[in-house]
């Protein structure tokens, strides 16, 4: 799942690490993982003590989605 992925690593507003997959999620696996991580955060289980209590969140974006829309519109 994590090999050869186009992604960004940043920190969100709560200080958690935010792993953003940029190429979408054709089969929904990454979105399910993101949902599970959010559930764990809400339950107080998404913290890594040796990272100073920082959690990990996942976000999925499709960086090419806007390009697809622009290309479709330009065909008219």
C-alpha positions in Angstrom: 0.0 0.0 0.0 2.7 2.5 0.9 5.2 1.6 -1.9 5.5 3.8 -4.9 2.8 6.3 -3.6 2.7 9.9 -4.5 2.1 11.6 -1.1 2.9 14.5 1.1 3.7 14.5 4.8 2.8 17.5 6.9 1.2 18.4 10.3 -2.4 19.2 10.7 -3.9 21.8 13.0 -4.0 19.5 16.0 -0.3 18.7 15.6 -0.8 15.2 14.2 1.2 13.9 11.2 -1.0 14.1 8.1 -0.2 11.7 5.3 -1.9 12.9 2.1 -2.1 10.5 -0.8 -2.3 12.6 -4.0 -3.3 10.1 -6.6 -6.8 9.2 -5.4 -8.1 5.9 -4.2 -9.6 3.8 -6.9 -10.6 0.9 -4.7 -11.4 2.8 -1.5 -8.7 1.1 0.6 -7.0 4.3 1.7 -10.3 6.0 2.5 -11.2 3.0 4.8 -7.8 3.3 6.5 -8.3 7.1 7.0 -11.8 6.4 8.5 -10.3 3.8 10.9 -7.5 6.2 11.9 -10.1 8.9 12.6 -12.1 6.4 14.7 -9.0 5.6 16.7 -8.3 9.3 17.2 -11.8 9.9 18.6 -11.3 6.9 20.9 -8.0 8.3 22.1 -6.0 5.5 20.6 -4.2 7.2 17.8 -1.2 8.5 19.7 2.4 7.4 19.6 4.1 8.0 23.0 7.7 8.0 21.8 6.7 10.7 19.2 5.5 12.9 22.1 1.9 11.9 21.8 1.6 12.8 18.1 -1.1 10.8 16.1 -1.3 10.0 12.4 -4.1 11.0 10.1 -4.6 10.1 6.5 -6.2 12.2 3.7 -6.8 11.2 0.1 -6.8 13.7 -2.7 -6.8 13.2 -6.5 -4.4 15.8 -7.8 -5.5 15.0 -11.4 -9.3 15.5 -10.8 -9.2 19.2 -11.6 -7.2 18.5 -14.7 -9.8 16.0 -15.9 -12.6 18.6 -15.4 -10.6 21.2 -17.3 -9.9 18.8 -20.2 -13.6 17.9 -20.4 -14.6 21.5 -20.5 -12.0 22.4 -23.1 -13.5 19.8 -25.5 -16.7 21.9 -25.9 
